[in-house]
């Protein structure tokens, strides 16, 4: 079988939100998803809210990202944090160059909030 890859950066650049969700549409699986996103210098307000039955790990892949909401602090490049359910936070890039984040998500034990 040949390796199937997805150019997440190109897909995110094509979206007006600066974000691309790699999920069931591309993989055929509802078990997990991945989001590639970027924040321009000074951009703020990107909401992270997994929703009932979901959990996410957010990684600062490039640059430092300020986190406000259920948790507060600076997510340094190469670091990650966990958020679940209705917890929510906002991402802000206070730096002078583009920041990139990766969100890896999946279903919590015991269910999820949408039908297959």
C-alpha positions as CSV (number, residue, x, y, z in Angstrom):
1,X,0.0,0.0,0.0
2,X,1.3,3.5,-0.9
3,X,1.7,6.1,1.8
4,X,-1.1,8.6,1.8
5,X,-0.2,12.1,3.1
6,X,-2.1,15.3,3.7
7,X,-0.5,18.7,3.2
8,X,-2.0,20.4,6.3
9,X,-0.2,23.6,5.9
10,X,-1.4,24.1,2.3
11,X,-4.9,23.2,3.3
12,X,-4.8,25.7,6.2
13,X,-3.5,28.4,4.0
14,X,-6.4,27.8,1.6
15,X,-9.0,28.2,4.4
16,X,-10.1,31.7,5.5
17,X,-9.8,30.6,9.2
18,X,-6.1,29.7,8.9
19,X,-7.0,26.3,10.2
20,X,-7.5,22.8,8.6
21,X,-9.2,19.9,10.3
22,X,-7.9,16.5,9.2
23,X,-10.7,14.1,10.2
24,X,-13.3,11.6,9.1
25,X,-13.8,13.1,5.7
26,X,-10.2,12.4,4.7
27,X,-9.5,9.3,6.9
28,X,-12.8,7.6,7.1
29,X,-12.4,7.3,10.8
30,X,-14.4,9.1,13.6
31,X,-11.9,7.9,16.3
32,X,-9.5,10.9,16.1
33,X,-8.8,14.2,14.3
34,X,-6.0,16.6,13.9
35,X,-6.1,20.4,13.4
36,X,-3.3,22.4,11.9
37,X,-3.6,26.2,12.5
38,X,-1.6,29.3,12.3
39,X,-1.9,32.7,14.0
40,X,-0.5,35.9,12.4
41,X,1.5,38.2,14.6
42,X,-0.9,40.0,17.0
43,X,-3.8,37.6,16.1
44,X,-6.0,36.7,19.0
45,X,-9.2,35.0,19.9
46,X,-8.9,31.6,18.3
47,X,-11.3,29.5,20.3
48,X,-10.4,25.9,21.5
49,X,-13.4,24.0,22.9
50,X,-13.4,20.3,22.3
51,X,-17.1,19.8,23.2
52,X,-18.9,17.1,25.2
53,X,-17.3,13.7,24.7
54,X,-14.1,15.0,23.2
55,X,-10.6,15.8,24.4
56,X,-7.7,17.7,22.8
57,X,-4.0,18.2,23.2
58,X,-2.7,21.5,21.9
59,X,0.9,21.8,20.8
60,X,2.7,25.1,20.0
61,X,4.7,23.9,17.0
62,X,6.2,27.3,16.1
63,X,6.3,30.3,18.4
64,X,4.9,30.9,21.8
65,X,1.1,31.2,22.2
66,X,-0.8,32.9,25.0
67,X,-3.7,30.9,26.5
68,X,-6.6,32.5,28.3
69,X,-9.9,30.9,29.5
70,X,-10.3,27.7,31.6
71,X,-6.5,27.7,31.9
72,X,-4.2,30.7,31.5
73,X,-0.5,31.1,30.7
74,X,2.1,30.9,27.9
75,X,2.3,27.8,25.8
76,X,6.0,27.8,24.8
77,X,7.2,26.4,21.4
78,X,7.4,22.6,21.7
79,X,5.1,22.4,24.7
80,X,1.5,21.1,24.9
81,X,-1.5,21.1,27.2
82,X,-4.7,19.1,27.5
83,X,-8.3,20.3,27.4
84,X,-11.5,18.3,27.6
85,X,-15.3,18.6,27.2
86,X,-16.8,22.1,27.7
87,X,-13.5,23.6,28.9
88,X,-12.5,26.4,26.5
89,X,-9.6,28.7,25.9
90,X,-8.5,31.3,23.4
91,X,-5.2,31.3,21.6
92,X,-3.2,34.5,21.0
93,X,0.0,35.2,19.2
94,X,1.7,38.1,20.8
95,X,5.0,37.5,18.9
96,X,6.3,39.3,15.8
97,X,6.2,36.2,13.5
98,X,3.6,33.6,12.6
99,X,2.8,31.0,15.2
100,X,1.7,27.4,14.3
101,X,-0.3,25.1,16.5
102,X,-1.4,21.5,16.2
103,X,-4.5,20.1,17.9
104,X,-4.8,16.3,18.3
105,X,-8.3,15.2,19.4
106,X,-10.4,12.2,19.9
107,X,-13.3,10.8,21.9
108,X,-13.4,10.6,25.6
109,X,-14.0,7.2,27.2
110,X,-17.7,6.5,27.2
111,X,-19.0,8.4,24.2
112,X,-18.9,11.4,22.0
113,X,-21.2,14.3,21.1
114,X,-22.1,13.5,17.5
115,X,-23.5,10.6,15.5
116,X,-21.4,8.4,13.3
